[in-house]
Amino acid sequence: MRIYLKKSKNILLYSNIFLMVVLINRICFFLPKSVYKGNENTFYGKVISITENDKNVKLIIKAKEKIIVNYYDENYKHLNIQYGDYIYISGNIKKPPTNTTPNLFNYKKYLLGNKIFWI
């Protein structure tokens, strides 16, 4: 009886270890990663979102991955950009800022959840 209990405990232990290794592998394998390194400065992509403000226009383009483009110019109406247009963008990209106040809305995590790594 003792041998049987010892074997069943070992089997349970090894199966738990196996499941933990499989879960950790799955989690690490499916974490989203950026295609860009951060030193690129020219992008070609499709406009999938347009948000206009008083002094700027915010675009989300789908290149190799989604990128948020902020264009600051009061005369941006002359651009004539519409949904579905393919455009070239030239500029610097940076990672979104980290959360400065704990336990509040985290913009960086929100963007990562939408698979947006660069702004």
C-alpha positions in Angstrom: 0.0 0.0 0.0 2.8 2.4 0.9 4.6 1.7 -2.4 1.4 2.4 -4.3 0.9 5.8 -2.5 4.5 6.7 -3.1 4.2 6.0 -6.8 0.9 7.9 -7.1 2.4 10.9 -5.4 5.4 10.8 -7.7 3.1 10.6 -10.8 1.0 13.5 -9.5 4.2 15.5 -8.9 5.6 14.8 -12.3 2.4 15.5 -14.1 2.0 18.9 -12.3 5.6 19.8 -13.2 4.9 18.8 -16.8 1.7 20.9 -17.0 3.5 23.9 -15.5 6.3 23.7 -18.1 3.7 23.4 -20.9 1.8 26.4 -19.7 4.9 28.5 -19.3 6.0 27.6 -22.8 2.6 28.5 -24.2 2.5 31.8 -22.4 6.0 32.8 -23.5 5.4 31.6 -27.1 2.3 33.6 -27.6 3.4 36.9 -26.1 3.1 39.5 -28.8 6.4 40.9 -30.1 7.2 43.8 -32.4 8.6 43.3 -35.9 10.4 46.7 -35.7 13.6 47.4 -33.8 13.0 51.1 -33.2 15.5 52.6 -35.6 13.3 52.5 -38.7 12.0 55.8 -39.9 10.0 55.1 -43.1 6.8 53.1 -43.2 4.3 52.1 -45.8 0.8 51.0 -44.7 -2.9 51.2 -44.9 -4.9 53.8 -43.0 -7.3 51.9 -40.6 -8.3 54.8 -38.3 -8.4 58.6 -38.5 -9.1 60.9 -35.5 -9.0 64.6 -36.1 -8.5 67.3 -33.4 -8.0 71.1 -33.6 -4.3 71.0 -34.2 -3.4 67.5 -35.2 -4.7 64.3 -36.8 -4.1 60.8 -35.4 -3.8 57.9 -37.8 -3.5 54.2 -37.1 -1.8 52.6 -40.0 -1.3 48.9 -40.6 2.2 48.3 -42.0 4.0 45.2 -40.8 2.1 45.9 -37.6 -0.2 48.7 -36.3 1.5 52.0 -35.7 -0.1 55.2 -34.3 0.9 58.3 -36.3 0.4 61.8 -34.8 0.6 64.5 -37.4 0.8 68.0 -35.9 -0.2 70.7 -38.4 -3.2 73.0 -38.3 -3.6 72.7 -42.0 -3.8 69.0 -42.2 -7.0 69.1 -44.2 -4.9 69.5 -47.4 -3.6 65.9 -46.8 -6.9 64.4 -48.1 -6.3 61.0 -46.3 -9.2 58.6 -46.2 -9.8 55.1 -44.7 -8.2 52.4 -46.8 -5.5 54.7 -48.4 -2.0 53.3 -48.6 0.5 56.0 -47.5 4.2 56.4 -46.8 5.1 57.8 -43.4 8.5 59.2 -42.5 9.4 59.9 -38.9 10.7 58.5 -35.6 8.9 55.9 -33.6 9.1 55.4 -29.9 7.6 53.0 -27.4 4.5 54.3 -25.4 5.3 55.7 -22.0 5.0 53.5 -19.0 2.4 54.0 -16.3 3.6 56.7 -13.9 0.7 56.3 -11.4 0.1 52.8 -10.1 -3.4 51.2 -10.2 -4.7 53.6 -12.8 -5.3 53.2 -16.5 -2.2 52.0 -18.2 -2.0 53.3 -21.8 1.0 51.1 -22.7 -0.8 47.9 -21.6 -3.9 49.0 -23.5 -1.9 49.5 -26.7 -0.1 46.2 -26.2 -3.5 44.5 -25.8 -4.3 46.0 -29.3 -1.0 44.9 -30.6 0.3 48.4 -31.0 4.0 48.6 -30.0 5.1 52.0 -31.4 3.7 55.5 -31.6 
